[in-house]
Amino acid sequence: MATRGPLLAPQWAETTTTVEIKAMTVNSKQVTLAILRQRYDEPLYDSCT
């Protein structure tokens, strides 16, 4: 029987990744990107008043 060398720990590296997921929903349904691109750009308030 052949002799074996010592068991070594595997080489590995730790990396960190940031993930951000955003989803807009209306009445529990996800709004698609195509719908968002069709929206009108209107101010939230009237600056004249």
PQR file of N, CA, C, O and H, with PARSE charges and radii, in Angstrom:
ATOM      1  N   MET A   1       0.843  -1.175   0.000 -0.4000 1.5000
ATOM      2  CA  MET A   1       0.000   0.000   0.000 -0.0000 2.0000
ATOM      3  C   MET A   1       0.888   1.239   0.000  0.5500 1.7000
ATOM      4  O   MET A   1       1.843   1.325   0.772 -0.5500 1.4000
ATOM      5  N   ALA A   2       0.571   2.195  -0.866 -0.4000 1.5000
ATOM      6  CA  ALA A   2       1.370   3.423  -0.976 -0.0000 2.0000
ATOM      7  C   ALA A   2       1.011   4.386   0.150  0.5500 1.7000
ATOM      8  O   ALA A   2      -0.141   4.450   0.581 -0.5500 1.4000
ATOM      9  H   ALA A   2      -0.205   2.125  -1.493  0.4000 1.0000
ATOM     10  N   THR A   3       1.986   5.120   0.613 -0.4000 1.5000
ATOM     11  CA  THR A   3       1.722   6.112   1.656 -0.0000 2.0000
ATOM     12  C   THR A   3       1.257   7.414   1.015  0.5500 1.7000
ATOM     13  O   THR A   3       1.694   7.775  -0.078 -0.5500 1.4000
ATOM     14  H   THR A   3       2.922   5.068   0.263  0.4000 1.0000
ATOM     15  N   ARG A   4       0.398   8.087   1.686 -0.4000 1.5000
ATOM     16  CA  ARG A   4      -0.148   9.352   1.193 -0.0000 2.0000
ATOM     17  C   ARG A   4       0.445  10.512   1.974  0.5500 1.7000
ATOM     18  O   ARG A   4       0.846  10.376   3.130 -0.5500 1.4000
ATOM     19  H   ARG A   4       0.043   7.794   2.574  0.4000 1.0000
ATOM     20  N   GLY A   5       0.488  11.651   1.310 -0.4000 1.5000
ATOM     21  CA  GLY A   5       0.978  12.868   1.957 -0.0000 2.0000
ATOM     22  C   GLY A   5      -0.097  13.432   2.891  0.5500 1.7000
ATOM     23  O   GLY A   5      -1.195  12.882   2.969 -0.5500 1.4000
ATOM     24  H   GLY A   5       0.163  11.762   0.371  0.4000 1.0000
ATOM     25  N   PRO A   6       0.202  14.498   3.582 -0.5600 1.5000
ATOM     26  CA  PRO A   6      -0.763  15.097   4.503  0.2800 2.0000
ATOM     27  C   PRO A   6      -1.947  15.700   3.750  0.5500 1.7000
ATOM     28  O   PRO A   6      -1.806  16.123   2.603 -0.5500 1.4000
ATOM     29  N   LEU A   7      -3.108  15.738   4.393 -0.4000 1.5000
ATOM     30  CA  LEU A   7      -4.293  16.372   3.812 -0.0000 2.0000
ATOM     31  C   LEU A   7      -4.167  17.880   3.987  0.5500 1.7000
ATOM     32  O   LEU A   7      -3.901  18.363   5.087 -0.5500 1.4000
ATOM     33  H   LEU A   7      -3.222  15.394   5.325  0.4000 1.0000
ATOM     34  N   LEU A   8      -4.357  18.609   2.915 -0.4000 1.5000
ATOM     35  CA  LEU A   8      -4.251  20.061   2.947 -0.0000 2.0000
ATOM     36  C   LEU A   8      -5.621  20.691   2.746  0.5500 1.7000
ATOM     37  O   LEU A   8      -6.470  20.137   2.047 -0.5500 1.4000
ATOM     38  H   LEU A   8      -4.574  18.217   2.021  0.4000 1.0000
ATOM     39  N   ALA A   9      -5.832  21.842   3.355 -0.4000 1.5000
ATOM     40  CA  ALA A   9      -7.084  22.574   3.166 -0.0000 2.0000
ATOM     41  C   ALA A   9      -7.139  23.105   1.739  0.5500 1.7000
ATOM     42  O   ALA A   9      -6.118  23.528   1.195 -0.5500 1.4000
ATOM     43  H   ALA A   9      -5.143  22.292   3.923  0.4000 1.0000
ATOM     44  N   PRO A  10      -8.313  23.085   1.132 -0.5600 1.5000
ATOM     45  CA  PRO A  10      -8.426  23.609  -0.234  0.2800 2.0000
ATOM     46  C   PRO A  10      -8.191  25.121  -0.264  0.5500 1.7000
ATOM     47  O   PRO A  10      -8.495  25.821   0.702 -0.5500 1.4000
ATOM     48  N   GLN A  11      -7.660  25.610  -1.355 -0.4000 1.5000
ATOM     49  CA  GLN A  11      -7.433  27.038  -1.525 -0.0000 2.0000
ATOM     50  C   GLN A  11      -8.715  27.685  -2.040  0.5500 1.7000
ATOM     51  O   GLN A  11      -9.304  27.211  -3.011 -0.5500 1.4000
ATOM     52  H   GLN A  11      -7.413  25.041  -2.140  0.4000 1.0000
ATOM     53  N   TRP A  12      -9.143  28.755  -1.397 -0.4000 1.5000
ATOM     54  CA  TRP A  12     -10.346  29.457  -1.817 -0.0000 2.0000
ATOM     55  C   TRP A  12     -10.216  30.920  -1.453  0.5500 1.7000
ATOM     56  O   TRP A  12      -9.405  31.301  -0.609 -0.5500 1.4000
ATOM     57  H   TRP A  12      -8.664  29.139  -0.608  0.4000 1.0000
ATOM     58  N   ALA A  13     -11.025  31.725  -2.100 -0.4000 1.5000
ATOM     59  CA  ALA A  13     -11.021  33.166  -1.850 -0.0000 2.0000
ATOM     60  C   ALA A  13     -12.450  33.618  -1.602  0.5500 1.7000
ATOM     61  O   ALA A  13     -13.388  33.113  -2.219 -0.5500 1.4000
ATOM     62  H   ALA A  13     -11.684  31.415  -2.785  0.4000 1.0000
ATOM     63  N   GLU A  14     -12.604  34.554  -0.711 -0.4000 1.5000
ATOM     64  CA  GLU A  14     -13.928  35.080  -0.397 -0.0000 2.0000
ATOM     65  C   GLU A  14     -14.112  36.409  -1.116  0.5500 1.7000
ATOM     66  O   GLU A  14     -13.242  37.278  -1.069 -0.5500 1.4000
ATOM     67  H   GLU A  14     -11.842  34.964  -0.210  0.4000 1.0000
ATOM     68  N   THR A  15     -15.251  36.556  -1.781 -0.4000 1.5000
ATOM     69  CA  THR A  15     -15.561  37.811  -2.460 -0.0000 2.0000
ATOM     70  C   THR A  15     -16.910  38.320  -1.962  0.5500 1.7000
ATOM     71  O   THR A  15     -17.762  37.538  -1.540 -0.5500 1.4000
ATOM     72  H   THR A  15     -15.957  35.850  -1.820  0.4000 1.0000
ATOM     73  N   THR A  16     -17.092  39.626  -2.016 -0.4000 1.5000
ATOM     74  CA  THR A  16     -18.336  40.253  -1.589 -0.0000 2.0000
ATOM     75  C   THR A  16     -18.967  40.938  -2.791  0.5500 1.7000
ATOM     76  O   THR A  16     -18.288  41.632  -3.548 -0.5500 1.4000
ATOM     77  H   THR A  16     -16.399  40.260  -2.359  0.4000 1.0000
ATOM     78  N   THR A  17     -20.261  40.741  -2.959 -0.4000 1.5000
ATOM     79  CA  THR A  17     -20.988  41.340  -4.065 -0.0000 2.0000
ATOM     80  C   THR A  17     -22.227  42.025  -3.531  0.5500 1.7000
ATOM     81  O   THR A  17     -22.907  41.498  -2.650 -0.5500 1.4000
ATOM     82  H   THR A  17     -20.812  40.178  -2.344  0.4000 1.0000
ATOM     83  N   THR A  18     -22.519  43.196  -4.060 -0.4000 1.5000
ATOM     84  CA  THR A  18     -23.731  43.919  -3.691 -0.0000 2.0000
ATOM     85  C   THR A  18     -24.752  43.761  -4.802  0.5500 1.7000
ATOM     86  O   THR A  18     -24.443  43.980  -5.973 -0.5500 1.4000
ATOM     87  H   THR A  18     -21.967  43.624  -4.776  0.4000 1.0000
ATOM     88  N   VAL A  19     -25.958  43.385  -4.440 -0.4000 1.5000
ATOM     89  CA  VAL A  19     -27.034  43.205  -5.405 -0.0000 2.0000
ATOM     90  C   VAL A  19     -28.210  44.054  -4.955  0.5500 1.7000
ATOM     91  O   VAL A  19     -28.600  44.018  -3.788 -0.5500 1.4000
ATOM     92  H   VAL A  19     -26.209  43.207  -3.489  0.4000 1.0000
ATOM     93  N   GLU A  20     -28.772  44.816  -5.879 -0.4000 1.5000
ATOM     94  CA  GLU A  20     -29.936  45.639  -5.576 -0.0000 2.0000
ATOM     95  C   GLU A  20     -31.027  45.295  -6.575  0.5500 1.7000
ATOM     96  O   GLU A  20     -30.820  45.373  -7.786 -0.5500 1.4000
ATOM     97  H   GLU A  20     -28.455  44.845  -6.827  0.4000 1.0000
ATOM     98  N   ILE A  21     -32.176  44.918  -6.069 -0.4000 1.5000
ATOM     99  CA  ILE A  21     -33.301  44.555  -6.924 -0.0000 2.0000
ATOM    100  C   ILE A  21     -34.457  45.491  -6.601  0.5500 1.7000
ATOM    101  O   ILE A  21     -34.882  45.601  -5.451 -0.5500 1.4000
ATOM    102  H   ILE A  21     -32.344  44.855  -5.085  0.4000 1.0000
ATOM    103  N   LYS A  22     -34.955  46.158  -7.624 -0.4000 1.5000
ATOM    104  CA  LYS A  22     -36.077  47.060  -7.444 -0.0000 2.0000
ATOM    105  C   LYS A  22     -37.192  46.626  -8.389  0.5500 1.7000
ATOM    106  O   LYS A  22     -36.944  46.321  -9.555 -0.5500 1.4000
ATOM    107  H   LYS A  22     -34.610  46.069  -8.559  0.4000 1.0000
ATOM    108  N   ALA A  23     -38.404  46.601  -7.885 -0.4000 1.5000
ATOM    109  CA  ALA A  23     -39.551  46.256  -8.716 -0.0000 2.0000
ATOM    110  C   ALA A  23     -40.716  47.148  -8.319  0.5500 1.7000
ATOM    111  O   ALA A  23     -41.000  47.318  -7.133 -0.5500 1.4000
ATOM    112  H   ALA A  23     -38.605  46.849  -6.937  0.4000 1.0000
ATOM    113  N   MET A  24     -41.382  47.709  -9.302 -0.4000 1.5000
ATOM    114  CA  MET A  24     -42.553  48.529  -9.043 -0.0000 2.0000
ATOM    115  C   MET A  24     -43.785  47.668  -9.259  0.5500 1.7000
ATOM    116  O   MET A  24     -43.898  46.980 -10.273 -0.5500 1.4000
ATOM    117  H   MET A  24     -41.151  47.571 -10.265  0.4000 1.0000
ATOM    118  N   THR A  25     -44.698  47.706  -8.314 -0.4000 1.5000
ATOM    119  CA  THR A  25     -45.927  46.922  -8.445 -0.0000 2.0000
ATOM    120  C   THR A  25     -47.139  47.830  -8.312  0.5500 1.7000
ATOM    121  O   THR A  25     -47.118  48.822  -7.585 -0.5500 1.4000
ATOM    122  H   THR A  25     -44.606  48.265  -7.490  0.4000 1.0000
ATOM    123  N   VAL A  26     -48.192  47.468  -9.031 -0.4000 1.5000
ATOM    124  CA  VAL A  26     -49.478  48.146  -8.953 -0.0000 2.0000
ATOM    125  C   VAL A  26     -50.531  47.060  -8.812  0.5500 1.7000
ATOM    126  O   VAL A  26     -50.652  46.188  -9.672 -0.5500 1.4000
ATOM    127  H   VAL A  26     -48.209  46.662  -9.622  0.4000 1.0000
ATOM    128  N   ASN A  27     -51.286  47.114  -7.731 -0.4000 1.5000
ATOM    129  CA  ASN A  27     -52.312  46.094  -7.448 -0.0000 2.0000
ATOM    130  C   ASN A  27     -51.716  44.695  -7.492  0.5500 1.7000
ATOM    131  O   ASN A  27     -52.286  43.793  -8.104 -0.5500 1.4000
ATOM    132  H   ASN A  27     -51.187  47.822  -7.032  0.4000 1.0000
ATOM    133  N   SER A  28     -50.589  44.517  -6.855 -0.4000 1.5000
ATOM    134  CA  SER A  28     -49.895  43.228  -6.735 -0.0000 2.0000
ATOM    135  C   SER A  28     -49.360  42.688  -8.057  0.5500 1.7000
ATOM    136  O   SER A  28     -48.991  41.516  -8.137 -0.5500 1.4000
ATOM    137  H   SER A  28     -50.126  45.250  -6.357  0.4000 1.0000
ATOM    138  N   LYS A  29     -49.313  43.520  -9.090 -0.4000 1.5000
ATOM    139  CA  LYS A  29     -48.766  43.090 -10.379 -0.0000 2.0000
ATOM    140  C   LYS A  29     -47.541  43.924 -10.685  0.5500 1.7000
ATOM    141  O   LYS A  29     -47.540  45.140 -10.493 -0.5500 1.4000
ATOM    142  H   LYS A  29     -49.613  44.472  -9.024  0.4000 1.0000
ATOM    143  N   GLN A  30     -46.493  43.260 -11.163 -0.4000 1.5000
ATOM    144  CA  GLN A  30     -45.257  43.960 -11.448 -0.0000 2.0000
ATOM    145  C   GLN A  30     -45.397  44.791 -12.716  0.5500 1.7000
ATOM    146  O   GLN A  30     -45.924  44.324 -13.726 -0.5500 1.4000
ATOM    147  H   GLN A  30     -46.495  42.272 -11.319  0.4000 1.0000
ATOM    148  N   VAL A  31     -44.916  46.030 -12.648 -0.4000 1.5000
ATOM    149  CA  VAL A  31     -44.933  46.930 -13.797 -0.0000 2.0000
ATOM    150  C   VAL A  31     -43.690  46.643 -14.627  0.5500 1.7000
ATOM    151  O   VAL A  31     -42.575  46.638 -14.104 -0.5500 1.4000
ATOM    152  H   VAL A  31     -44.488  46.409 -11.827  0.4000 1.0000
ATOM    153  N   THR A  32     -43.879  46.409 -15.904 -0.4000 1.5000
ATOM    154  CA  THR A  32     -42.758  46.072 -16.774 -0.0000 2.0000
ATOM    155  C   THR A  32     -42.012  47.323 -17.210  0.5500 1.7000
ATOM    156  O   THR A  32     -42.525  48.435 -17.095 -0.5500 1.4000
ATOM    157  H   THR A  32     -44.784  46.413 -16.329  0.4000 1.0000
ATOM    158  N   LEU A  33     -40.816  47.135 -17.704 -0.4000 1.5000
ATOM    159  CA  LEU A  33     -40.005  48.245 -18.167 -0.0000 2.0000
ATOM    160  C   LEU A  33     -40.667  48.942 -19.352  0.5500 1.7000
ATOM    161  O   LEU A  33     -40.546  50.159 -19.493 -0.5500 1.4000
ATOM    162  H   LEU A  33     -40.399  46.231 -17.798  0.4000 1.0000
ATOM    163  N   ALA A  34     -41.356  48.204 -20.194 -0.4000 1.5000
ATOM    164  CA  ALA A  34     -42.036  48.798 -21.350 -0.0000 2.0000
ATOM    165  C   ALA A  34     -43.111  49.785 -20.899  0.5500 1.7000
ATOM    166  O   ALA A  34     -43.278  50.838 -21.514 -0.5500 1.4000
ATOM    167  H   ALA A  34     -41.455  47.215 -20.079  0.4000 1.0000
ATOM    168  N   ILE A  35     -43.833  49.457 -19.841 -0.4000 1.5000
ATOM    169  CA  ILE A  35     -44.859  50.361 -19.320 -0.0000 2.0000
ATOM    170  C   ILE A  35     -44.211  51.607 -18.720  0.5500 1.7000
ATOM    171  O   ILE A  35     -44.705  52.719 -18.908 -0.5500 1.4000
ATOM    172  H   ILE A  35     -43.696  48.602 -19.342  0.4000 1.0000
ATOM    173  N   LEU A  36     -43.109  51.420 -18.002 -0.4000 1.5000
ATOM    174  CA  LEU A  36     -42.428  52.568 -17.409 -0.0000 2.0000
ATOM    175  C   LEU A  36     -41.913  53.531 -18.468  0.5500 1.7000
ATOM    176  O   LEU A  36     -41.904  54.743 -18.249 -0.5500 1.4000
ATOM    177  H   LEU A  36     -42.708  50.517 -17.850  0.4000 1.0000
ATOM    178  N   ARG A  37     -41.494  53.019 -19.591 -0.4000 1.5000
ATOM    179  CA  ARG A  37     -40.989  53.879 -20.662 -0.0000 2.0000
ATOM    180  C   ARG A  37     -42.112  54.671 -21.329  0.5500 1.7000
ATOM    181  O   ARG A  37     -41.839  55.692 -21.959 -0.5500 1.4000
ATOM    182  H   ARG A  37     -41.502  52.035 -19.769  0.4000 1.0000
ATOM    183  N   GLN A  38     -43.362  54.232 -21.210 -0.4000 1.5000
ATOM    184  CA  GLN A  38     -44.489  54.917 -21.827 -0.0000 2.0000
ATOM    185  C   GLN A  38     -45.093  55.994 -20.932  0.5500 1.7000
ATOM    186  O   GLN A  38     -45.944  56.758 -21.388 -0.5500 1.4000
ATOM    187  H   GLN A  38     -43.584  53.402 -20.698  0.4000 1.0000
ATOM    188  N   ARG A  39     -44.681  56.071 -19.692 -0.4000 1.5000
ATOM    189  CA  ARG A  39     -45.302  56.999 -18.755 -0.0000 2.0000
ATOM    190  C   ARG A  39     -44.997  58.438 -19.159  0.5500 1.7000
ATOM    191  O   ARG A  39     -44.014  58.719 -19.844 -0.5500 1.4000
ATOM    192  H   ARG A  39     -43.990  55.450 -19.322  0.4000 1.0000
ATOM    193  N   TYR A  40     -45.857  59.323 -18.721 -0.4000 1.5000
ATOM    194  CA  TYR A  40     -45.675  60.744 -18.975 -0.0000 2.0000
ATOM    195  C   TYR A  40     -44.854  61.346 -17.851  0.5500 1.7000
ATOM    196  O   TYR A  40     -45.072  61.039 -16.679 -0.5500 1.4000
ATOM    197  H   TYR A  40     -46.656  59.094 -18.164  0.4000 1.0000
ATOM    198  N   ASP A  41     -43.927  62.189 -18.205 -0.4000 1.5000
ATOM    199  CA  ASP A  41     -43.134  62.885 -17.197 -0.0000 2.0000
ATOM    200  C   ASP A  41     -43.875  64.154 -16.802  0.5500 1.7000
ATOM    201  O   ASP A  41     -43.834  65.156 -17.515 -0.5500 1.4000
ATOM    202  H   ASP A  41     -43.751  62.438 -19.157  0.4000 1.0000
ATOM    203  N   GLU A  42     -44.544  64.104 -15.675 -0.4000 1.5000
ATOM    204  CA  GLU A  42     -45.295  65.242 -15.171 -0.0000 2.0000
ATOM    205  C   GLU A  42     -44.798  65.554 -13.775  0.5500 1.7000
ATOM    206  O   GLU A  42     -44.463  64.650 -13.010 -0.5500 1.4000
ATOM    207  H   GLU A  42     -44.578  63.290 -15.095  0.4000 1.0000
ATOM    208  N   PRO A  43     -44.750  66.839 -13.442 -0.5600 1.5000
ATOM    209  CA  PRO A  43     -44.320  67.184 -12.086  0.2800 2.0000
ATOM    210  C   PRO A  43     -45.351  66.717 -11.055  0.5500 1.7000
ATOM    211  O   PRO A  43     -46.536  66.575 -11.358 -0.5500 1.4000
ATOM    212  N   LEU A  44     -44.880  66.488  -9.860 -0.4000 1.5000
ATOM    213  CA  LEU A  44     -45.772  66.048  -8.793 -0.0000 2.0000
ATOM    214  C   LEU A  44     -46.578  67.198  -8.220  0.5500 1.7000
ATOM    215  O   LEU A  44     -47.566  66.973  -7.520 -0.5500 1.4000
ATOM    216  H   LEU A  44     -43.918  66.603  -9.614  0.4000 1.0000
ATOM    217  N   TYR A  45     -46.176  68.411  -8.504 -0.4000 1.5000
ATOM    218  CA  TYR A  45     -46.915  69.567  -8.002 -0.0000 2.0000
ATOM    219  C   TYR A  45     -46.867  70.674  -9.052  0.5500 1.7000
ATOM    220  O   TYR A  45     -46.017  70.662  -9.943 -0.5500 1.4000
ATOM    221  H   TYR A  45     -45.374  68.593  -9.072  0.4000 1.0000
ATOM    222  N   ASP A  46     -47.778  71.619  -8.940 -0.4000 1.5000
ATOM    223  CA  ASP A  46     -47.839  72.752  -9.849 -0.0000 2.0000
ATOM    224  C   ASP A  46     -47.047  73.890  -9.226  0.5500 1.7000
ATOM    225  O   ASP A  46     -47.435  74.409  -8.179 -0.5500 1.4000
ATOM    226  H   ASP A  46     -48.469  71.628  -8.217  0.4000 1.0000
ATOM    227  N   SER A  47     -45.951  74.286  -9.845 -0.4000 1.5000
ATOM    228  CA  SER A  47     -45.090  75.318  -9.274 -0.0000 2.0000
ATOM    229  C   SER A  47     -45.658  76.723  -9.439  0.5500 1.7000
ATOM    230  O   SER A  47     -45.113  77.675  -8.880 -0.5500 1.4000
ATOM    231  H   SER A  47     -45.635  73.865 -10.695  0.4000 1.0000
ATOM    232  N   CYS A  48     -46.757  76.870 -10.207 -0.4000 1.5000
ATOM    233  CA  CYS A  48     -47.343  78.192 -10.427 -0.0000 2.0000
ATOM    234  C   CYS A  48     -48.244  78.630  -9.279  0.5500 1.7000
ATOM    235  O   CYS A  48     -48.562  79.814  -9.174 -0.5500 1.4000
ATOM    236  H   CYS A  48     -47.199  76.097 -10.662  0.4000 1.0000
ATOM    237  N   THR A  49     -48.652  77.728  -8.438 -0.4000 1.5000
ATOM    238  CA  THR A  49     -49.582  78.113  -7.358 -0.0000 2.0000
ATOM    239  C   THR A  49     -48.845  78.432  -6.091  0.5500 1.7000
ATOM    240  O   THR A  49     -49.466  78.773  -5.084 -0.5500 1.4000
ATOM    241  H   THR A  49     -48.394  76.766  -8.524  0.4000 1.0000
TER
END
